[in-house]
Amino acid sequence: MAPRARFSIIVPAHNEEALLPRGLDAVERAITRSGLSAEIVVVANRCTDHTESIAAARNTVVVRDRHRNIAATRNAGVAVSQGEIVVTIDADTVMHPDALTEVDRLVRTGTYVGGGCRFVLERNSLGLVVTRFVVTSATALSRTGGVMYWCSREDFDAIGGFDEARLVAEDLDFAYRLRRHGRATKRRFRNLRDAPATVCARKFDTFGDWHYLTRLATAIVHPRQLRDLLRGTDPIFVDEYFFDYNV
């Protein structure tokens, strides 16, 4: 039997033919920099473009997925993977070259249950700077994080993976439950400090640089909208912003 890879990198991708090559290039650079074994699992979610063939032409495992549920899509990728450490990152996000090296170092200390990573945006404007400040402040206050999640397979299984009952914010819920599991096992949740991911700004290009904050402000003023936003029960928003984006 072949030895288990150190990393399983799960990349959910819905019609990502334009950005998937860039994302996979970044993951491969990080694998090379780490000097460790890894498998890349691309979860081709409801794709009608060349995402699947692009992934198949690279050294990846390709999973076809039909869920309209990103938590289920992420879990589908993890389910076929074999690595010791599970890492999830979106297809349009660029992994830092030192990310896997840093994850391996932190895991080996035995002090950390897992975590996320800090991020930068691929472009800036006043709206994006303010948005990033709000997001990073919120994650600091909650002592969680996001963008790229990492933990051991055992810890992933221990918390039940991503909650498929959540249509949106499944990543924040995952971070919260991972942190809580870490407290119970006397380990910390940690965002990578010196290996930030680069986040694509295309949704800001589509909806406007202030859209995140204006939607949040509207939801706060209207509690029902805030409730629907947090629960993912607003089908128009969920479809437009997530499931049918990039059709």
N, C-alpha and C positions, 0 to 999 in steps of 0.2 A: 504493500500500500504506500502510495506517495505521501510524504510528510505534509501535514496541514500547512497552508499558507499563513503567514503572520497576519495579513490584512485581507478583508473582503471589502471592496469599495463598491457601494451600491449607488447607481446613477439612474434615477427615474427620468424618463425622457418622453415627452408628448410632442410629436412633430418638431424635432429639434435638429433637422438636417443642417441648418445654418450655423448653429453654435456648438453642436456636439463635438465636432473635431477639435475645436479649441479646448473644450472641457477635458476631453480624453488626453490631449497633448499635455495638459497641466497635471493630470493624475499620473501619467507615465513619467513625467519629470520628477514628481515627488517620490514615486516608487524607486526610480533610479538613484535619486539623492539619498534615500534611506538605506539602500543596499539590502533591503529585506524582501522576502517573497510576498507576492500579492496577487489576487485575482480581481478583475473588474467585472461587475455584473451590470449590464445595461438593461433596464426594464422598459421595453418599448410599449408605451401605454397608448392604445387606440391610434396608432400611427397610420397616416395615409400618405406620408412622404417617404423619403429615403433614409429615415433614422435607422431602421432595422438593418438595412444593407450596409450602411456606414459602420455601425457597431460590429456587424459580423465580419467585416473586412479587417477589423483590428483584433488584437488579442483579448477579446472579451467573451464573456458568457452572455447570451442574449435571451431574455425572457419576454414572451408576448403576454401582455396584460390588457384586460378589457374593463377594469374597474373605473368608475367615476368617483374615485375615493383615493386620495394620495396616500393615506395611511395604509390602505390595503396594497397599493402599488409598492410602497417601500417594503412592506412585510413580504410581498411576493419575491422581491429580490433577495432579501435575507434568507428566505426559506430554501433557496437553491444553493446558497453560498456555503463555504466550508472554513473560512479563515478564523483565526483566534480572536481578532479584533474587528468589529463591525464599524464601518465608516459610511455615512450617507451624505451625499452632496448632489445638488441639482445640476442638470446638464448645462445650464447657462451660467453656472458659477465657476470661477477659476480657482482651483486649489493652489495654495502657496507651495513653492518648491520644498520648503522645510516642514510642511504640515505633518507628514507621516513620521518623519524623524522625531519631531517633538511629541507626537502621540505615543510612539514607542517608548520614549524616555520617561514620560509621565506614568504610563501603565506599569513599567518595570519598577517604579518606586513603591508600588502597592498602596500609595497614599490617595489615589484618585479613582473614583468610580467611573469617570468618563467626563464628557463635557461637550462644548461647542467650540466656536472660534470667533475671534474678533473679525471685523470686516471693513473693507473700504468699498466705495462705489466707483464704477469705471469712469464716471464723470461727475462734476460738481456744479452746483448752483446754490443760491441762497436757500431755496426750498429743500434741496437734497441735504444740505448741511444741517438745517434745522431738523429735518426728519431723522437723520442719522443720530443727532444728539438725543432726540426723544426716545428712539429705539434703544440706544446704548444705555441711557439713563434708566429706562424701565427694566432692562435685563440686569443692570447692576443692582437696582433696588430689590428685584426678585431673586437675585443671586443665581440666575440661570443664564442661558445664552442661546445661540442658534447658528444658522447658516450651514455649518458642517458639524454633524454630530458623530461622536465616537464613544465606544465602550467595548468591553469584552463581550464575547458571545454569551457567556454565562450570565452576565448582568443584563444583557438585552432580553434573554429568555426569562430571567427572574422577574422583570417588570411587565412581561407580556408584549414586548415590542410596541409598535405604534397602535394607538386606540382607534380601531376602525369605526367606532361610533361617532367619531368627530370628522366632520367634512372639511373643516378648516381649523387652523391653529393646532393641528395634531403634533407639530414639532415642539411648540411651547409646552403642551401637555406632556410630551415625552421627556423634555428637559426637567419639568417639575417632578415627575415620578422618578426619574433617574437620580435627581438630587435627593429626594426623600429616601430612596433605597440606599444612597450613599451615607446618609445620616444614620440609618439603621445598621449599617455595616462599618461605621466609623471611617468613612472615606469622603473626600471632597469632590464637588463638581467644579470643573476648571475649564475656562475658555482659553484657547491658545492665544498667548499674548504677542508673540513675536512672529507668528505665521498667519497673518490675516488673509482670509479669502477675498477675492474681488467679485462683487455682486453686480450683475447686469442691471442696467438702468432702463431696460426697454419698456417696462410697465409705466415708468415715469414719462418716457417718451410718448406713450400711448395716451395716458390719462392725465398728464400734467405733473409738474414737479411738486405741486402742493397737494395733490389729490389724497395722499395718505393722511395728511393732517386734517384736511377739510372733511374727509369721511369720518375720521375719528371724532372730530368736534361735533359733527351732526349726530353721530351715534350717542355721544355723551348727553346732548341736549334732549334726545328722544330715547328714553330708556328701552322702549320696545325694539328699536333698531339696534341698540347696543346688545341687547339680549340675543336677537337673531344673528347678529354679526359673530358673537362669541360662540353661539351654538352651531353656526353654519347652516341655519335653517332658512336663510334668505336665498331662494333658488336663483334669482336674477343675478345677484352679486356673485354667488359661488360659481355659476356657469360662466359669466362674463370674465371674471377676474382669474379664475383657476381652470376649470375643466374644459372650457371651450376657448381659452386664450391660445393664440398661436395655432388656429385651426388651418 
